[in-house]
Amino acid sequence: MPKGKLSKIRKEPGKSNAYKYSGVKSYAGPDHTYPIPDMAHARNALARAHFAKDPSKIRSKVYKKYPGLKKRAEARKGEK
């Protein structure tokens, strides 16, 4: 990716770490943002999804890969 385009992407809200993770194949956000290679990163992506332009897309991708997190979130909503 051209350096100028990359710096422009990184200036967008929620994309400051775009394309910084090598070797990771699973991402929840656009432009290789919100890496989710394991459960810890998936939880981190959910915690920071509110910084993205469309947090619901981040959540849906995380929940698709880790359905257990969705069940846990639904159970927590039911407790309140």
C-alpha positions in Angstrom: 0.0 0.0 0.0 1.4 3.5 -0.8 2.7 5.3 2.2 0.5 8.4 1.6 -2.6 6.4 1.4 -1.7 4.4 4.6 -1.1 7.6 6.6 -4.5 9.0 5.4 -6.3 5.8 6.5 -4.6 5.9 9.9 -5.8 9.5 10.5 -9.5 8.3 10.2 -11.2 7.8 13.6 -10.7 4.2 14.9 -8.1 3.3 12.3 -4.8 4.4 14.0 -3.4 0.9 13.9 -4.5 0.0 10.4 -2.2 -2.5 8.7 0.2 -2.7 11.7 -0.3 -6.4 12.5 1.6 -8.8 10.4 0.7 -12.5 10.4 -2.8 -11.9 11.7 -5.5 -13.3 9.3 -8.7 -12.3 11.2 -9.9 -8.7 11.5 -13.2 -7.3 12.7 -12.7 -3.8 11.2 -12.0 -2.3 7.8 -8.4 -1.8 6.6 -7.0 -4.5 8.9 -8.2 -2.8 12.1 -9.4 -4.6 15.2 -7.4 -7.9 14.9 -9.1 -10.9 16.4 -6.7 -13.9 16.2 -7.7 -15.1 19.6 -10.3 -14.6 22.4 -8.3 -11.9 24.2 -8.1 -9.8 21.1 -11.8 -10.4 20.4 -12.7 -9.1 23.8 -10.4 -6.1 23.2 -12.1 -5.4 19.9 -15.5 -5.4 21.5 -14.4 -3.1 24.2 -13.1 -0.6 21.7 -15.7 -1.0 19.0 -17.4 2.3 20.1 -14.4 4.1 18.5 -15.3 2.7 15.0 -17.6 4.4 12.5 -20.0 1.4 12.6 -19.5 -0.5 15.9 -22.3 -3.0 15.0 -20.1 -4.4 12.2 -17.2 -4.9 14.6 -19.5 -6.7 17.0 -21.1 -8.9 14.4 -17.7 -10.1 13.0 -16.4 -10.8 16.5 -19.6 -12.7 17.4 -19.5 -14.6 14.2 -16.0 -15.9 14.9 -16.5 -16.3 18.7 -20.2 -17.2 19.3 -19.5 -17.8 23.0 -18.9 -14.1 23.4 -22.3 -13.4 22.0 -24.0 -15.8 24.4 -22.1 -14.2 27.3 -23.2 -10.7 26.2 -26.9 -11.8 25.9 -26.7 -13.5 29.3 -25.3 -10.3 30.8 -28.1 -8.2 29.3 -30.7 -10.6 30.8 -29.2 -10.2 34.3 -29.8 -6.5 34.3 
